[in-house]
Amino acid sequence: MISSSPNFLNMKKILFYISLIITIYIVYIISNIFIYHFDKLNNFGLGFLIGELVLLVIFSFLTYKIRPEKKKNQYFQS
């Protein structure tokens, strides 16, 4: 089975951390626009902001789906 190979799991962790970094960077860009430049936005700026929000949703979903799963503790299972 491919999904249980060690290389696949390492690639999944690397992809998770890369997407997490990209998500944090996109949040920084969006917050910067809202804090400092929102009153000066024209149509192109609003389009850029909407595009960044779409990218934030995509990368947040990607980060959520490929997050590393914790091993369940056998003592706390119900």
C-alpha atoms as one frame of an Amber mdcrd trajectory, in Angstrom:
protein
   0.000   0.000   0.000   1.452   3.349  -1.060  -0.088   5.511   1.663   1.702
   3.678   4.466   5.206   3.981   3.048   7.626   6.169   5.059   8.469   8.372
   2.070   4.805   9.168   1.480   4.314  10.144   5.130   7.384  12.405   5.063
   6.151  14.053   1.876   2.758  14.556   3.491   4.371  16.296   6.486   6.480
  18.496   4.221   3.425  19.430   2.155   1.493  20.185   5.347   4.152  22.557
   6.674   4.585  24.277   3.311   0.835  24.841   3.001   0.725  26.051   6.619
   3.448  28.620   5.909   1.644  29.768   2.765  -1.627  30.073   4.695   0.021
  32.177   7.407   1.614  34.407   4.748  -1.753  34.911   3.018  -3.340  35.836
   6.369  -0.535  38.396   6.826  -1.208  39.898   3.377  -4.957  40.086   3.965
  -4.564  41.636   7.422  -2.090  44.150   6.021  -4.622  45.192   3.377  -7.441
  45.515   5.916  -5.349  47.447   8.443  -3.420  49.869   6.224  -4.885  49.991
   2.713  -8.592  49.228   2.829  -9.724  52.838   2.445  -7.494  53.336  -0.626
  -8.576  50.243  -2.579  -9.714  50.601  -6.174 -11.293  47.884  -8.344  -7.973
  46.136  -8.933  -7.201  46.173  -5.221 -10.586  44.681  -4.400 -10.004  41.970
  -6.998  -6.613  41.237  -5.444  -8.208  41.053  -2.000 -10.926  38.686  -3.191
  -8.294  36.535  -4.913  -6.278  36.365  -1.715  -9.392  35.368   0.227 -10.059
  32.565  -2.270  -6.450  31.403  -1.938  -6.810  31.501   1.845  -9.853  29.241
   1.694  -8.091  26.815  -0.675  -4.870  26.600   1.322  -6.741  26.398   4.637
  -8.741  23.464   3.305  -5.564  21.840   1.970  -3.804  22.316   5.312  -6.785
  20.863   7.157  -7.052  17.809   4.905  -3.354  16.847   5.043  -2.700  17.611
   8.686  -0.641  14.980  10.486  -2.863  12.726  12.490  -2.006  11.988  16.093
  -1.823   8.430  17.242  -4.748   7.605  19.476  -3.888   6.735  23.022  -5.278
   3.351  23.909  -5.912   4.362  27.535  -8.281   7.209  26.706 -10.438   5.484
  24.141 -14.079   5.159  25.027
